[in-house]
Amino acid sequence: MAKLKQRFALDRVVLVGDRGMLTSARIREDVRPAGFDWISCLRSGAIQELAAFLRRQAAQGAELNPLLTLQTLLGHADLATTAIYLRVVATDLSVIEASVDELYEALL
């Protein structure tokens, strides 16, 4: 940690993670003594928006795997945990598409 701070002239290093990823005890006993600060600010809605963004980027040709990228960003050990957010996005999009189709048909 000291090497990183010195090399990049950092005053602080803050980890950002998914809510509930680490317990308060783990932060107090492991994260802070290692020289890190911790912010848990990503709520489900923000993660779903990020997942949708990553999927759009991949669809437009970006060389990334949305699921693996999201897993890395969130620090999830189990890929199944991360996959929940992509399934929610897919479900929400299909509901929206169906609603738009119904509204369009009603106008005709």
ZATI-900290 format. One record per atom (N, C-alpha, C): x, y, z; atom name; residue in one letter. Coordinates in nm, 3 decimals, always signed. Example, Ala and Ser with C-alpha at 12.3 -4.5 7.8 and 13.67 -1.06 7.14 Angstrom:
2
+1.319|-0.569|+0.780|N|a
+1.230|-0.450|+0.780|CA|a
+1.320|-0.330|+0.780|C|a
+1.285|-0.225|+0.708|N|s
+1.367|-0.106|+0.714|CA|s
+1.290|+0.003|+0.787|C|s
END
This chain:
108
+0.082|-0.118|+0.000|N|m
+0.000|+0.000|+0.000|CA|m
+0.087|+0.125|+0.000|C|m
+0.187|+0.126|+0.083|N|a
+0.277|+0.241|+0.092|CA|a
+0.345|+0.266|-0.042|C|a
+0.383|+0.157|-0.112|N|k
+0.447|+0.169|-0.243|CA|k
+0.354|+0.239|-0.343|C|k
+0.229|+0.196|-0.344|N|l
+0.131|+0.256|-0.436|CA|l
+0.112|+0.404|-0.406|C|l
+0.096|+0.435|-0.279|N|k
+0.076|+0.575|-0.241|CA|k
+0.195|+0.661|-0.282|C|k
+0.313|+0.609|-0.260|N|q
+0.434|+0.684|-0.294|CA|q
+0.450|+0.696|-0.445|C|q
+0.438|+0.586|-0.516|N|r
+0.459|+0.584|-0.661|CA|r
+0.365|+0.676|-0.735|C|r
+0.238|+0.678|-0.694|N|f
+0.138|+0.757|-0.764|CA|f
+0.098|+0.883|-0.689|C|f
+0.173|+0.917|-0.585|N|a
+0.147|+1.037|-0.503|CA|a
+0.003|+1.041|-0.454|C|a
-0.041|+0.932|-0.397|N|l
-0.178|+0.921|-0.347|CA|l
-0.183|+0.952|-0.199|C|l
-0.284|+1.027|-0.160|N|d
-0.307|+1.049|-0.017|CA|d
-0.392|+0.936|+0.040|C|d
-0.491|+0.893|-0.041|N|r
-0.584|+0.791|+0.005|CA|r
-0.615|+0.695|-0.109|C|r
-0.648|+0.574|-0.074|N|v
-0.698|+0.475|-0.170|CA|v
-0.833|+0.429|-0.116|C|v
-0.935|+0.443|-0.200|N|v
-1.070|+0.408|-0.158|CA|v
-1.122|+0.297|-0.247|C|v
-1.168|+0.190|-0.186|N|l
-1.232|+0.081|-0.258|CA|l
-1.382|+0.108|-0.262|C|l
-1.443|+0.083|-0.376|N|v
-1.587|+0.100|-0.390|CA|v
-1.645|-0.037|-0.418|C|v
-1.746|-0.075|-0.342|N|g
-1.802|-0.208|-0.360|CA|g
-1.952|-0.211|-0.349|C|g
-2.004|-0.327|-0.378|N|d
-2.146|-0.353|-0.371|CA|d
-2.189|-0.357|-0.225|C|d
-2.306|-0.303|-0.198|N|r
-2.359|-0.303|-0.063|CA|r
-2.365|-0.446|-0.009|C|r
-2.314|-0.464|+0.111|N|g
-2.317|-0.595|+0.173|CA|g
-2.202|-0.686|+0.134|C|g
-2.110|-0.636|+0.052|N|m
-1.999|-0.718|+0.007|CA|m
-1.905|-0.755|+0.122|C|m
-1.880|-0.660|+0.210|N|l
-1.796|-0.684|+0.327|CA|l
-1.873|-0.643|+0.452|C|l
-1.848|-0.716|+0.559|N|t
-1.910|-0.679|+0.686|CA|t
-1.835|-0.562|+0.748|C|t
-1.899|-0.494|+0.840|N|s
-1.833|-0.383|+0.912|CA|s
-1.709|-0.433|+0.984|C|s
-1.717|-0.552|+1.042|N|a
-1.602|-0.608|+1.113|CA|a
-1.485|-0.631|+1.017|C|a
-1.514|-0.682|+0.898|N|r
-1.408|-0.708|+0.799|CA|r
-1.341|-0.577|+0.756|C|r
-1.423|-0.473|+0.737|N|i
-1.368|-0.342|+0.700|CA|i
-1.279|-0.290|+0.812|C|i
-1.330|-0.297|+0.935|N|r
-1.257|-0.246|+1.051|CA|r
-1.128|-0.326|+1.076|C|r
-1.134|-0.458|+1.062|N|e
-1.021|-0.543|+1.098|CA|e
-0.921|-0.566|+0.984|C|e
-0.967|-0.562|+0.859|N|d
-0.878|-0.597|+0.748|CA|d
-0.854|-0.483|+0.649|C|d
-0.960|-0.416|+0.608|N|v
-0.948|-0.316|+0.502|CA|v
-0.877|-0.190|+0.551|C|v
-0.927|-0.133|+0.657|N|r
-0.866|-0.009|+0.709|CA|r
-0.722|-0.026|+0.756|C|r
-0.689|-0.134|+0.831|N|p
-0.550|-0.152|+0.872|CA|p
-0.454|-0.167|+0.753|C|p
-0.505|-0.213|+0.638|N|a
-0.422|-0.229|+0.519|CA|a
-0.401|-0.095|+0.448|C|a
-0.466|+0.011|+0.498|N|g
-0.446|+0.143|+0.440|CA|g
-0.551|+0.183|+0.339|C|g
-0.659|+0.108|+0.330|N|f
-0.767|+0.140|+0.237|CA|f
-0.884|+0.204|+0.310|C|f
-0.957|+0.288|+0.239|N|d
-1.088|+0.333|+0.285|CA|d
-1.190|+0.256|+0.205|C|d
-1.315|+0.256|+0.248|N|w
-1.418|+0.174|+0.186|CA|w
-1.546|+0.253|+0.169|C|w
-1.604|+0.247|+0.049|N|i
-1.734|+0.308|+0.023|CA|i
-1.823|+0.200|-0.035|C|i
-1.939|+0.186|+0.020|N|s
-2.037|+0.093|-0.034|CA|s
-2.155|+0.175|-0.084|C|s
-2.150|+0.207|-0.212|N|c
-2.251|+0.301|-0.263|CA|c
-2.331|+0.248|-0.380|C|c
-2.298|+0.134|-0.432|N|l
-2.368|+0.086|-0.549|CA|l
-2.492|+0.008|-0.508|C|l
-2.603|+0.064|-0.534|N|r
-2.730|-0.003|-0.506|CA|r
-2.773|-0.082|-0.629|C|r
-2.872|-0.162|-0.612|N|s
-2.918|-0.251|-0.719|CA|s
-2.949|-0.175|-0.848|C|s
-3.018|-0.063|-0.837|N|g
-3.054|+0.014|-0.957|CA|g
-2.932|+0.063|-1.033|C|g
-2.832|+0.111|-0.961|N|a
-2.710|+0.160|-1.025|CA|a
-2.634|+0.045|-1.091|C|a
-2.635|-0.070|-1.026|N|i
-2.567|-0.187|-1.083|CA|i
-2.638|-0.233|-1.209|C|i
-2.770|-0.229|-1.208|N|q
-2.847|-0.267|-1.326|CA|q
-2.819|-0.170|-1.442|C|q
-2.807|-0.042|-1.412|N|e
-2.773|+0.056|-1.516|CA|e
-2.634|+0.029|-1.572|C|e
-2.541|-0.003|-1.485|N|l
-2.406|-0.036|-1.528|CA|l
-2.408|-0.162|-1.615|C|l
-2.484|-0.262|-1.575|N|a
-2.495|-0.386|-1.653|CA|a
-2.553|-0.357|-1.791|C|a
-2.656|-0.274|-1.797|N|a
-2.715|-0.239|-1.926|CA|a
-2.615|-0.165|-2.014|C|a
-2.538|-0.074|-1.954|N|f
-2.435|+0.000|-2.027|CA|f
-2.331|-0.095|-2.085|C|f
-2.284|-0.188|-2.003|N|l
-2.184|-0.284|-2.049|CA|l
-2.237|-0.372|-2.161|C|l
-2.363|-0.412|-2.151|N|r
-2.424|-0.493|-2.258|CA|r
-2.432|-0.414|-2.387|C|r
-2.470|-0.285|-2.378|N|r
-2.476|-0.201|-2.499|CA|r
-2.337|-0.186|-2.560|C|r
-2.236|-0.166|-2.477|N|q
-2.100|-0.151|-2.527|CA|q
-2.056|-0.278|-2.601|C|q
-2.085|-0.393|-2.543|N|a
-2.049|-0.520|-2.607|CA|a
-2.124|-0.537|-2.738|C|a
-2.251|-0.499|-2.741|N|a
-2.332|-0.511|-2.864|CA|a
-2.280|-0.420|-2.974|C|a
-2.218|-0.309|-2.935|N|q
-2.164|-0.214|-3.032|CA|q
-2.021|-0.248|-3.073|C|q
-1.972|-0.362|-3.028|N|g
-1.842|-0.408|-3.073|CA|g
-1.728|-0.396|-2.974|C|g
-1.753|-0.342|-2.855|N|a
-1.646|-0.334|-2.756|CA|a
-1.603|-0.476|-2.718|C|a
-1.474|-0.496|-2.706|N|e
-1.423|-0.629|-2.674|CA|e
-1.426|-0.649|-2.523|C|e
-1.544|-0.680|-2.473|N|l
-1.559|-0.707|-2.331|CA|l
-1.671|-0.805|-2.309|C|l
-1.662|-0.876|-2.200|N|n
-1.768|-0.966|-2.157|CA|n
-1.841|-0.892|-2.046|C|n
-1.966|-0.848|-2.070|N|p
-2.035|-0.768|-1.969|CA|p
-2.043|-0.836|-1.832|C|p
-2.066|-0.965|-1.831|N|l
-2.080|-1.037|-1.704|CA|l
-1.947|-1.040|-1.628|C|l
-1.839|-1.074|-1.697|N|l
-1.709|-1.080|-1.629|CA|l
-1.660|-0.942|-1.588|C|l
-1.687|-0.842|-1.672|N|t
-1.649|-0.706|-1.637|CA|t
-1.723|-0.659|-1.513|C|t
-1.854|-0.684|-1.510|N|l
-1.934|-0.645|-1.394|CA|l
-1.888|-0.720|-1.269|C|l
-1.858|-0.849|-1.283|N|q
-1.810|-0.927|-1.170|CA|q
-1.682|-0.866|-1.113|C|q
-1.591|-0.827|-1.200|N|t
-1.466|-0.767|-1.156|CA|t
-1.490|-0.634|-1.086|C|t
-1.574|-0.551|-1.145|N|l
-1.602|-0.420|-1.086|CA|l
-1.667|-0.431|-0.949|C|l
-1.754|-0.530|-0.933|N|l
-1.826|-0.545|-0.806|CA|l
-1.750|-0.630|-0.705|C|l
-1.649|-0.701|-0.750|N|g
-1.571|-0.783|-0.659|CA|g
-1.643|-0.909|-0.613|C|g
-1.737|-0.957|-0.694|N|h
-1.809|-1.079|-0.658|CA|h
-1.720|-1.201|-0.681|C|h
-1.714|-1.289|-0.584|N|a
-1.637|-1.413|-0.598|CA|a
-1.712|-1.512|-0.686|C|a
-1.844|-1.513|-0.675|N|d
-1.927|-1.610|-0.747|CA|d
-1.994|-1.541|-0.865|C|d
-1.970|-1.592|-0.984|N|l
-2.027|-1.535|-1.106|CA|l
-2.180|-1.539|-1.104|C|l
-2.237|-1.636|-1.034|N|a
-2.384|-1.646|-1.026|CA|a
-2.444|-1.523|-0.957|C|a
-2.373|-1.467|-0.861|N|t
-2.420|-1.346|-0.793|CA|t
-2.429|-1.231|-0.891|C|t
-2.328|-1.216|-0.975|N|t
-2.325|-1.109|-1.073|CA|t
-2.431|-1.130|-1.181|C|t
-2.452|-1.254|-1.220|N|a
-2.547|-1.286|-1.327|CA|a
-2.689|-1.242|-1.292|C|a
-2.720|-1.231|-1.165|N|i
-2.854|-1.186|-1.123|CA|i
-2.885|-1.049|-1.184|C|i
-2.786|-0.960|-1.185|N|y
-2.809|-0.825|-1.236|CA|y
-2.834|-0.825|-1.385|C|y
-2.769|-0.912|-1.460|N|l
-2.792|-0.918|-1.604|CA|l
-2.929|-0.977|-1.635|C|l
-2.972|-1.075|-1.556|N|r
-3.106|-1.131|-1.578|CA|r
-3.213|-1.027|-1.551|C|r
-3.193|-0.945|-1.450|N|v
-3.290|-0.839|-1.419|CA|v
-3.298|-0.741|-1.534|C|v
-3.184|-0.702|-1.588|N|v
-3.183|-0.609|-1.702|CA|v
-3.257|-0.670|-1.819|C|v
-3.230|-0.797|-1.848|N|a
-3.297|-0.863|-1.960|CA|a
-3.447|-0.869|-1.938|C|a
-3.487|-0.899|-1.816|N|t
-3.630|-0.906|-1.785|CA|t
-3.693|-0.769|-1.800|C|t
-3.630|-0.667|-1.747|N|d
-3.685|-0.532|-1.756|CA|d
-3.698|-0.487|-1.901|C|d
-3.600|-0.516|-1.985|N|l
-3.606|-0.477|-2.125|CA|l
-3.721|-0.547|-2.197|C|l
-3.741|-0.674|-2.168|N|s
-3.849|-0.747|-2.235|CA|s
-3.985|-0.693|-2.192|C|s
-3.998|-0.655|-2.066|N|v
-4.123|-0.597|-2.018|CA|v
-4.149|-0.463|-2.086|C|v
-4.046|-0.384|-2.099|N|i
-4.058|-0.254|-2.165|CA|i
-4.096|-0.272|-2.311|C|i
-4.030|-0.364|-2.380|N|e
-4.061|-0.388|-2.521|CA|e
-4.205|-0.434|-2.538|C|e
-4.251|-0.522|-2.452|N|a
-4.389|-0.570|-2.460|CA|a
-4.487|-0.456|-2.436|C|a
-4.456|-0.369|-2.342|N|s
-4.544|-0.255|-2.314|CA|s
-4.551|-0.160|-2.433|C|s
-4.437|-0.134|-2.494|N|v
-4.434|-0.045|-2.610|CA|v
-4.513|-0.107|-2.725|C|v
-4.497|-0.236|-2.746|N|d
-4.573|-0.304|-2.851|CA|d
-4.723|-0.291|-2.828|C|d
-4.767|-0.310|-2.702|N|e
-4.910|-0.299|-2.670|CA|e
-4.961|-0.157|-2.696|C|e
-4.884|-0.058|-2.654|N|l
-4.925|+0.080|-2.676|CA|l
-4.931|+0.112|-2.825|C|l
-4.835|+0.065|-2.901|N|y
-4.832|+0.091|-3.045|CA|y
-4.953|+0.025|-3.112|C|y
-4.983|-0.099|-3.076|N|e
-5.098|-0.168|-3.134|CA|e
-5.228|-0.097|-3.097|C|e
-5.236|-0.041|-2.979|N|a
-5.357|+0.029|-2.936|CA|a
-5.379|+0.157|-3.018|C|a
-5.271|+0.216|-3.064|N|l
-5.282|+0.338|-3.144|CA|l
-5.328|+0.310|-3.286|C|l
-5.305|+0.188|-3.334|N|l
-5.344|+0.152|-3.471|CA|l
-5.486|+0.118|-3.477|C|l
END
